């Protein structure tokens, strides 16, 4: 058994992208999705650690897992169609939806 906290949260992202939970419609946007999560993850972790309060303290990889579940929930409706013509705006949606 490997203690993942010592490896940081990036293996969690790689596992998510290579796993079954990653939508087939996003397979062509893997680089953009990965760049988006890498860009936003540290800011989200910093926010949780310094601005908000955690009722139950968690590790960084667990926070990233929760972030990925939240992102999946937001994208679910838009990623159901695997047809490329229906998903032609998915890349732009990714950028706009998560540009806080």
N, CA, C and O atoms as a MOPAC input file, in Angstrom:
PM7 MOZYME 1SCF
protein

 N      0.84100 1    -1.17800 1     0.00000 1
 C      0.00000 1     0.00000 1     0.00000 1
 C      0.88700 1     1.24300 1     0.00000 1
 O      1.84900 1     1.32700 1     0.76400 1
 N      0.56300 1     2.18800 1    -0.84600 1
 C      1.34000 1     3.42000 1    -0.96300 1
 C      0.56100 1     4.54500 1    -0.31100 1
 O     -0.64000 1     4.69500 1    -0.53500 1
 N      1.23600 1     5.31200 1     0.47600 1
 C      0.59800 1     6.46600 1     1.09600 1
 C      0.61200 1     7.61200 1     0.09100 1
 O      1.65800 1     8.21800 1    -0.14500 1
 N     -0.53400 1     7.91000 1    -0.49800 1
 C     -0.60800 1     8.85100 1    -1.61600 1
 C     -0.34600 1    10.29800 1    -1.23300 1
 O      0.04400 1    11.08800 1    -2.09300 1
 N     -0.54400 1    10.67100 1     0.01200 1
 C     -0.31700 1    12.06000 1     0.38700 1
 C      1.12900 1    12.47100 1     0.14700 1
 O      1.40500 1    13.63700 1    -0.13100 1
 N      2.05000 1    11.52200 1     0.25300 1
 C      3.45800 1    11.85300 1     0.01800 1
 C      3.74700 1    12.05800 1    -1.47000 1
 O      4.77300 1    12.64000 1    -1.82200 1
 N      2.85500 1    11.58800 1    -2.34600 1
 C      3.04400 1    11.73600 1    -3.79200 1
 C      2.36100 1    12.97500 1    -4.35100 1
 O      2.44900 1    13.22800 1    -5.55300 1
 N      1.69900 1    13.73400 1    -3.53500 1
 C      0.89700 1    14.90900 1    -3.89100 1
 C     -0.41800 1    14.45700 1    -4.52700 1
 O     -0.76300 1    13.27600 1    -4.47300 1
 N     -1.13800 1    15.38300 1    -5.11800 1
 C     -2.46700 1    15.08400 1    -5.65800 1
 C     -2.43400 1    14.72100 1    -7.13300 1
 O     -3.46200 1    14.30500 1    -7.66700 1
 N     -1.32000 1    14.85700 1    -7.81000 1
 C     -1.27500 1    14.60700 1    -9.26000 1
 C     -1.57900 1    13.15900 1    -9.66600 1
 O     -2.21200 1    12.95800 1   -10.70300 1
 N     -1.15900 1    12.14200 1    -8.90300 1
 C     -1.57700 1    10.78000 1    -9.27800 1
 C     -3.09300 1    10.59500 1    -9.23100 1
 O     -3.64500 1     9.78900 1    -9.98000 1
 N     -3.75100 1    11.32600 1    -8.37000 1
 C     -5.21700 1    11.26800 1    -8.28500 1
 C     -5.83500 1    11.78500 1    -9.58900 1
 O     -6.80100 1    11.20800 1   -10.08800 1
 N     -5.28600 1    12.85700 1   -10.13300 1
 C     -5.76500 1    13.41200 1   -11.39900 1
 C     -5.50400 1    12.44400 1   -12.54800 1
 O     -6.38000 1    12.21600 1   -13.38200 1
 N     -4.31300 1    11.87900 1   -12.59100 1
 C     -3.97400 1    10.91600 1   -13.64400 1
 C     -4.87700 1     9.69600 1   -13.58500 1
 O     -5.32900 1     9.19800 1   -14.61600 1
 N     -5.13600 1     9.22100 1   -12.38800 1
 C     -6.02300 1     8.07900 1   -12.21100 1
 C     -7.43700 1     8.40700 1   -12.67100 1
 O     -8.10000 1     7.56900 1   -13.28200 1
 N     -7.89700 1     9.60300 1   -12.38500 1
 C     -9.23400 1    10.02000 1   -12.80200 1
 C     -9.33600 1    10.09300 1   -14.33000 1
 O    -10.31100 1     9.62000 1   -14.91400 1
 N     -8.34500 1    10.67800 1   -14.95800 1
 C     -8.36100 1    10.83700 1   -16.41700 1
 C     -8.28400 1     9.47700 1   -17.11300 1
 O     -8.94200 1     9.27100 1   -18.13300 1
 N     -7.49700 1     8.55600 1   -16.58100 1
 C     -7.35400 1     7.23200 1   -17.19800 1
 C     -8.44000 1     6.25100 1   -16.77000 1
 O     -8.50400 1     5.13600 1   -17.28800 1
 N     -9.28500 1     6.64900 1   -15.84200 1
 C    -10.30500 1     5.74800 1   -15.31300 1
 C    -11.60000 1     5.77500 1   -16.10500 1
 O    -11.73600 1     6.47500 1   -17.10800 1
 N    -12.53800 1     4.99100 1   -15.61800 1
 C    -13.83200 1     4.86400 1   -16.28400 1
 C    -14.74700 1     6.05000 1   -16.02100 1
 O    -15.72000 1     6.24800 1   -16.74900 1
 N    -14.45600 1     6.84000 1   -15.00000 1
 C    -15.31400 1     7.97300 1   -14.65400 1
 C    -15.16000 1     9.14200 1   -15.62200 1
 O    -16.04100 1     9.99800 1   -15.71000 1
 N    -14.05000 1     9.18000 1   -16.34200 1
 C    -13.79100 1    10.27300 1   -17.28400 1
 C    -14.67800 1    10.07900 1   -18.50700 1
 O    -14.67800 1     9.01000 1   -19.11700 1
 N    -15.42300 1    11.10300 1   -18.85900 1
 C    -16.39400 1    10.99300 1   -19.94100 1
 C    -15.71900 1    10.76600 1   -21.29000 1
 O    -14.72700 1    11.42400 1   -21.60500 1
 N    -16.25000 1     9.83900 1   -22.08900 1
 C    -15.69800 1     9.60000 1   -23.42700 1
 C    -15.71400 1    10.85900 1   -24.30000 1
 O    -14.84100 1    11.03100 1   -25.15100 1
 N    -16.68600 1    11.72700 1   -24.09800 1
 C    -16.76800 1    12.95800 1   -24.89500 1
 C    -15.59100 1    13.88700 1   -24.61700 1
 O    -15.28400 1    14.75600 1   -25.43400 1
 N    -14.93500 1    13.71600 1   -23.48000 1
 C    -13.79700 1    14.58200 1   -23.12300 1
 C    -12.45100 1    13.99200 1   -23.51600 1
 O    -11.41900 1    14.63100 1   -23.30900 1
 N    -12.43600 1    12.80200 1   -24.07200 1
 C    -11.17000 1    12.14500 1   -24.40600 1
 C    -10.29800 1    12.99100 1   -25.33700 1
 O     -9.07100 1    12.95900 1   -25.23700 1
 N    -10.92300 1    13.74100 1   -26.23600 1
 C    -10.13400 1    14.57400 1   -27.15000 1
 C     -9.64200 1    15.86900 1   -26.49800 1
 O     -8.82200 1    16.58400 1   -27.07300 1
 N    -10.14200 1    16.16900 1   -25.30300 1
 C     -9.74700 1    17.38700 1   -24.59800 1
 C     -8.96500 1    17.08000 1   -23.32200 1
 O     -9.00200 1    17.86000 1   -22.37000 1
 N     -8.26400 1    15.95900 1   -23.29800 1
 C     -7.55100 1    15.54000 1   -22.09100 1
 C     -6.50800 1    16.57300 1   -21.67600 1
 O     -6.39900 1    16.89500 1   -20.49300 1
 N     -5.74800 1    17.09300 1   -22.62300 1
 C     -4.70000 1    18.07500 1   -22.28300 1
 C     -5.29900 1    19.34400 1   -21.69300 1
 O     -4.77800 1    19.88200 1   -20.71600 1
 N     -6.38600 1    19.82000 1   -22.27900 1
 C     -7.03100 1    21.02500 1   -21.77100 1
 C     -7.62600 1    20.79300 1   -20.38400 1
 O     -7.51000 1    21.64000 1   -19.49800 1
 N     -8.26700 1    19.63200 1   -20.20700 1
 C     -8.86500 1    19.31100 1   -18.91300 1
 C     -7.78700 1    19.20400 1   -17.83600 1
 O     -7.93500 1    19.74300 1   -16.73900 1
 N     -6.71600 1    18.51300 1   -18.15800 1
 C     -5.62400 1    18.35200 1   -17.19900 1
 C     -4.99400 1    19.70000 1   -16.86200 1
 O     -4.69700 1    19.96600 1   -15.69700 1
 N     -4.78900 1    20.54300 1   -17.85400 1
 C     -4.22600 1    21.87500 1   -17.61000 1
 C     -5.16400 1    22.71200 1   -16.74300 1
 O     -4.70600 1    23.45800 1   -15.87800 1
 N     -6.45500 1    22.59400 1   -16.96600 1
 C     -7.43200 1    23.33300 1   -16.16500 1
 C     -7.37600 1    22.91600 1   -14.70100 1
 O     -7.35400 1    23.76900 1   -13.81400 1
 N     -7.35200 1    21.62200 1   -14.44500 1
 C     -7.31300 1    21.13100 1   -13.06500 1
 C     -5.98700 1    21.49200 1   -12.40300 1
 O     -5.97200 1    21.89600 1   -11.24100 1
 N     -4.89000 1    21.35400 1   -13.11400 1
 C     -3.58100 1    21.71900 1   -12.55100 1
 C     -3.54800 1    23.20400 1   -12.22200 1
 O     -2.98900 1    23.60300 1   -11.20000 1
 N     -4.14100 1    24.01900 1   -13.07800 1
 C     -4.16400 1    25.46700 1   -12.86900 1
 C     -4.98900 1    25.85000 1   -11.64700 1
 O     -4.61200 1    26.75400 1   -10.90200 1
 N     -6.10400 1    25.17200 1   -11.44100 1
 C     -7.03600 1    25.57000 1   -10.39400 1
 C     -6.84300 1    24.81700 1    -9.07100 1
 O     -7.27800 1    25.30200 1    -8.02700 1
 N     -6.20700 1    23.65700 1    -9.09400 1
 C     -6.14300 1    22.79400 1    -7.90700 1
 C     -5.43000 1    23.45200 1    -6.73100 1
 O     -5.95500 1    23.45100 1    -5.61700 1
 N     -4.26300 1    24.00500 1    -6.95200 1
 C     -3.52700 1    24.60600 1    -5.84200 1
 C     -4.26700 1    25.79200 1    -5.24000 1
 O     -4.23500 1    25.99700 1    -4.02700 1
 N     -4.92900 1    26.56800 1    -6.08200 1
 C     -5.71900 1    27.69200 1    -5.57400 1
 C     -6.89400 1    27.19300 1    -4.73900 1
 O     -7.22200 1    27.79300 1    -3.71500 1
 N     -7.52400 1    26.11300 1    -5.16100 1
 C     -8.64000 1    25.54900 1    -4.39600 1
 C     -8.16800 1    25.00000 1    -3.05400 1
 O     -8.81300 1    25.21500 1    -2.02800 1
 N     -7.05500 1    24.29800 1    -3.06600 1
 C     -6.50000 1    23.76000 1    -1.81700 1
 C     -6.12900 1    24.89800 1    -0.87600 1
 O     -6.41600 1    24.84300 1     0.32000 1
 N     -5.49200 1    25.92700 1    -1.41800 1
 C     -5.11700 1    27.08700 1    -0.60800 1
 C     -6.35400 1    27.75900 1    -0.00900 1
 O     -6.34000 1    28.16600 1     1.15300 1
 N     -7.40400 1    27.87300 1    -0.78700 1
 C     -8.64200 1    28.47700 1    -0.30000 1
 C     -9.23400 1    27.67000 1     0.86100 1
 O     -9.63700 1    28.23400 1     1.87800 1
 N     -9.28000 1    26.36600 1     0.69800 1
 C     -9.83500 1    25.51500 1     1.75200 1
 C     -8.98600 1    25.60600 1     3.02000 1
 O     -9.52200 1    25.65300 1     4.12700 1
 N     -7.69100 1    25.62900 1     2.85900 1
 C     -6.79100 1    25.64800 1     4.01800 1
 C     -6.78100 1    26.99300 1     4.75700 1
 O     -6.68000 1    27.02200 1     5.98400 1
 N     -6.88600 1    28.10400 1     4.01900 1
 C     -6.67400 1    29.41200 1     4.64500 1
 C     -7.92000 1    30.29000 1     4.76700 1
 O     -7.94700 1    31.18800 1     5.60800 1
 N     -8.93300 1    30.06000 1     3.96400 1
 C    -10.10900 1    30.93200 1     3.97600 1
 C    -11.30600 1    30.25000 1     4.63200 1
 O    -11.98400 1    30.84600 1     5.46900 1
 N    -11.55900 1    29.02700 1     4.26000 1
 C    -12.72400 1    28.33500 1     4.80900 1
 C    -12.31200 1    27.45500 1     5.99300 1
 O    -11.13500 1    27.34300 1     6.33400 1
 N    -13.31300 1    26.84500 1     6.59600 1
 C    -13.06000 1    25.93200 1     7.70800 1
 C    -13.47700 1    24.52900 1     7.30200 1
 O    -14.52600 1    24.33100 1     6.68800 1
 N    -12.65200 1    23.57300 1     7.64800 1
 C    -12.98400 1    22.17500 1     7.41700 1
 C    -13.51200 1    21.58700 1     8.71700 1
 O    -12.86400 1    21.69400 1     9.75800 1
 N    -14.65900 1    20.98100 1     8.66300 1
 C    -15.17700 1    20.30900 1     9.85100 1
 C    -14.35600 1    19.06100 1    10.16100 1
 O    -14.07500 1    18.74900 1    11.31800 1
 N    -13.98200 1    18.35600 1     9.09500 1
 C    -13.12000 1    17.18500 1     9.23300 1
 C    -11.91000 1    17.42000 1     8.33100 1
 O    -12.05700 1    17.43200 1     7.10900 1
 N    -10.72600 1    17.60700 1     8.89900 1
 C     -9.53800 1    17.85300 1     8.08100 1
 C     -9.26700 1    16.69700 1     7.10900 1
 O     -9.35100 1    15.52600 1     7.48000 1
 N     -8.94500 1    17.04500 1     5.87500 1
 C     -8.67800 1    16.04800 1     4.84200 1
 C     -7.33800 1    16.33600 1     4.19900 1
 O     -6.77800 1    17.42200 1     4.34700 1
 N     -6.83900 1    15.35200 1     3.48700 1
 C     -5.58600 1    15.51500 1     2.75900 1
 C     -5.82100 1    16.17500 1     1.41200 1
 O     -6.95500 1    16.26700 1     0.94100 1
 N     -4.74600 1    16.62900 1     0.80400 1
 C     -4.85200 1    17.30500 1    -0.49100 1
 C     -5.42000 1    16.39700 1    -1.57500 1
 O     -6.23100 1    16.84200 1    -2.38700 1
 N     -5.01000 1    15.14100 1    -1.60000 1
 C     -5.51700 1    14.23700 1    -2.64100 1
 C     -7.01900 1    14.00500 1    -2.47400 1
 O     -7.73300 1    13.82900 1    -3.46100 1
 N     -7.49100 1    14.00400 1    -1.24700 1
 C     -8.92400 1    13.85300 1    -1.02000 1
 C     -9.69000 1    15.09600 1    -1.47300 1
 O    -10.79400 1    14.98900 1    -2.00700 1
 N     -9.10600 1    16.26800 1    -1.26000 1
 C     -9.73400 1    17.50000 1    -1.74400 1
 C     -9.80200 1    17.51800 1    -3.26600 1
 O    -10.80000 1    17.95200 1    -3.84000 1
 N     -8.75300 1    17.05400 1    -3.91000 1
 C     -8.73800 1    17.01000 1    -5.37900 1
 C     -9.75500 1    15.99600 1    -5.88400 1
 O    -10.41300 1    16.23000 1    -6.89800 1
 N     -9.89000 1    14.88100 1    -5.19000 1
 C    -10.90600 1    13.89000 1    -5.57100 1
 C    -12.30500 1    14.50300 1    -5.48600 1
 O    -13.14300 1    14.28300 1    -6.36000 1
 N    -12.54100 1    15.26400 1    -4.43500 1
 C    -13.83400 1    15.94400 1    -4.29900 1
 C    -14.02800 1    16.97000 1    -5.40800 1
 O    -15.13300 1    17.10400 1    -5.93400 1
 N    -12.97100 1    17.69800 1    -5.77300 1
 C    -13.03500 1    18.66400 1    -6.86700 1
 C    -13.38200 1    17.96400 1    -8.17300 1
 O    -14.21600 1    18.45400 1    -8.93400 1
 N    -12.75200 1    16.82400 1    -8.44000 1
 C    -13.02000 1    16.08700 1    -9.67300 1
 C    -14.45300 1    15.55400 1    -9.70500 1
 O    -15.08400 1    15.53500 1   -10.76200 1
 N    -14.96100 1    15.12900 1    -8.57100 1
 C    -16.37400 1    14.69200 1    -8.51400 1
 C    -17.31100 1    15.86000 1    -8.77900 1
 O    -18.33000 1    15.70400 1    -9.45300 1
 N    -16.96800 1    17.02500 1    -8.25200 1
 C    -17.77800 1    18.21800 1    -8.47500 1
 C    -17.76200 1    18.61800 1    -9.95400 1
 O    -18.79800 1    18.96200 1   -10.52400 1
 N    -16.58500 1    18.56900 1   -10.56100 1
 C    -16.46000 1    18.89100 1   -11.98600 1
 C    -17.26700 1    17.88900 1   -12.81600 1
 O    -17.94400 1    18.27900 1   -13.76700 1
 N    -17.19800 1    16.61200 1   -12.46600 1
 C    -17.97300 1    15.59000 1   -13.18200 1
 C    -19.46400 1    15.85900 1   -13.07800 1
 O    -20.20400 1    15.69500 1   -14.04700 1
 N    -19.89300 1    16.26700 1   -11.90900 1
 C    -21.30500 1    16.56900 1   -11.71400 1
 C    -21.73300 1    17.73100 1   -12.61300 1
 O    -22.80800 1    17.68700 1   -13.21000 1
 N    -20.89900 1    18.76600 1   -12.71100 1
 C    -21.23700 1    19.91100 1   -13.54600 1
 C    -21.22000 1    19.57500 1   -15.03700 1
 O    -21.98600 1    20.14800 1   -15.81200 1
 N    -20.35500 1    18.65400 1   -15.43600 1
 C    -20.21900 1    18.32200 1   -16.85400 1
 C    -21.13500 1    17.19800 1   -17.30600 1
 O    -21.25900 1    16.95600 1   -18.50600 1
 N    -21.77200 1    16.51500 1   -16.38400 1
 C    -22.53500 1    15.31200 1   -16.71700 1
 C    -23.53000 1    15.53300 1   -17.85700 1
 O    -23.52400 1    14.79400 1   -18.84100 1
 N    -24.35500 1    16.51300 1   -17.72600 1
 C    -25.39400 1    16.77000 1   -18.72000 1
 C    -24.79400 1    17.09500 1   -20.09500 1
 O    -25.34700 1    16.70700 1   -21.12300 1
 N    -23.67900 1    17.79600 1   -20.10700 1
 C    -23.06800 1    18.23400 1   -21.36400 1
 C    -22.23200 1    17.14300 1   -22.02900 1
 O    -21.94100 1    17.23100 1   -23.22200 1
 N    -21.85100 1    16.13900 1   -21.28800 1
 C    -20.97700 1    15.10200 1   -21.83100 1
 C    -21.69400 1    13.79800 1   -22.14400 1
 O    -21.04000 1    12.81400 1   -22.48700 1
 N    -22.99200 1    13.76100 1   -22.04000 1
 C    -23.71000 1    12.52200 1   -22.30500 1
 C    -23.64900 1    12.12900 1   -23.77000 1
 O    -23.56700 1    10.94300 1   -24.08800 1
 N    -23.68700 1    13.10600 1   -24.66900 1
 C    -23.61700 1    12.81500 1   -26.10100 1
 C    -22.16400 1    12.65000 1   -26.51200 1
 O    -21.35200 1    13.55600 1   -26.32800 1
 N    -21.84300 1    11.49500 1   -27.06800 1
 C    -20.47600 1    11.23900 1   -27.51300 1
 C    -20.25200 1    11.72600 1   -28.94000 1
 O    -19.12400 1    11.70800 1   -29.43400 1
 N    -21.30400 1    12.15200 1   -29.59300 1
 C    -21.20600 1    12.60200 1   -30.96900 1
 C    -20.43700 1    13.92600 1   -31.02700 1
 O    -20.78700 1    14.87600 1   -30.32800 1
 N    -19.40700 1    13.98800 1   -31.84500 1
 C    -18.52100 1    15.15100 1   -31.89900 1
 C    -19.24300 1    16.43100 1   -32.31400 1
 O    -18.91800 1    17.51100 1   -31.82100 1
 N    -20.20900 1    16.32000 1   -33.20800 1
 C    -20.90700 1    17.52200 1   -33.66500 1
 C    -21.69400 1    18.18200 1   -32.53500 1
 O    -21.83500 1    19.40400 1   -32.51100 1
 N    -22.20500 1    17.38800 1   -31.60400 1
 C    -22.94900 1    17.94900 1   -30.48600 1
 C    -22.02400 1    18.51300 1   -29.41900 1
 O    -22.44400 1    19.33200 1   -28.60200 1
 N    -20.76900 1    18.08000 1   -29.41800 1
 C    -19.81400 1    18.51000 1   -28.40400 1
 C    -18.76800 1    19.48200 1   -28.94800 1
 O    -17.69200 1    19.62500 1   -28.36900 1
 N    -19.08100 1    20.14400 1   -30.05000 1
 C    -18.08800 1    21.02000 1   -30.65900 1
 C    -17.76400 1    22.23400 1   -29.78700 1
 O    -16.71400 1    22.85300 1   -29.96500 1
 N    -18.63300 1    22.58000 1   -28.86300 1
 C    -18.38700 1    23.72500 1   -27.99000 1
 C    -17.92900 1    23.30700 1   -26.59000 1
 O    -17.83700 1    24.14400 1   -25.69200 1
 N    -17.64700 1    22.04000 1   -26.40700 1
 C    -17.28200 1    21.53000 1   -25.08700 1
 C    -15.97700 1    22.13000 1   -24.57900 1
 O    -15.84900 1    22.42200 1   -23.39000 1
 N    -15.01800 1    22.31300 1   -25.46200 1
 C    -13.73300 1    22.90900 1   -25.06700 1
 C    -13.95600 1    24.33000 1   -24.54900 1
 O    -13.38600 1    24.70500 1   -23.52500 1
 N    -14.76100 1    25.10900 1   -25.22800 1
 C    -15.04600 1    26.48200 1   -24.79900 1
 C    -15.86000 1    26.48300 1   -23.50800 1
 O    -15.67800 1    27.34600 1   -22.65000 1
 N    -16.75000 1    25.51500 1   -23.38100 1
 C    -17.55100 1    25.41000 1   -22.17000 1
 C    -16.65800 1    25.13000 1   -20.96700 1
 O    -16.86400 1    25.68800 1   -19.88900 1
 N    -15.66400 1    24.26200 1   -21.15400 1
 C    -14.71900 1    23.97200 1   -20.08300 1
 C    -14.01700 1    25.24700 1   -19.61800 1
 O    -13.86000 1    25.48000 1   -18.42000 1
 N    -13.60100 1    26.05900 1   -20.57100 1
 C    -12.87000 1    27.28100 1   -20.25100 1
 C    -13.78000 1    28.28800 1   -19.56300 1
 O    -13.39300 1    28.88400 1   -18.55800 1
 N    -14.97700 1    28.48500 1   -20.08600 1
 C    -15.89400 1    29.48800 1   -19.53400 1
 C    -16.46700 1    29.03700 1   -18.19700 1
 O    -16.56100 1    29.83700 1   -17.26600 1
 N    -16.85000 1    27.77700 1   -18.08700 1
 C    -17.53000 1    27.28500 1   -16.89300 1
 C    -16.63300 1    27.37300 1   -15.65300 1
 O    -17.12700 1    27.63400 1   -14.55600 1
 N    -15.34200 1    27.16100 1   -15.81300 1
 C    -14.44900 1    27.12500 1   -14.67100 1
 C    -13.52500 1    28.32300 1   -14.60100 1
 O    -12.50400 1    28.27700 1   -13.91600 1
 N    -13.86300 1    29.38300 1   -15.29300 1
 C    -13.05800 1    30.59500 1   -15.24300 1
 C    -13.66700 1    31.52200 1   -14.18600 1
 O    -14.50300 1    32.37100 1   -14.49700 1
 N    -13.23900 1    31.34600 1   -12.94200 1
 C    -13.81100 1    32.16300 1   -11.88900 1
 C    -13.03900 1    33.45400 1   -11.85500 1
 O    -13.33200 1    34.32700 1   -11.03900 1

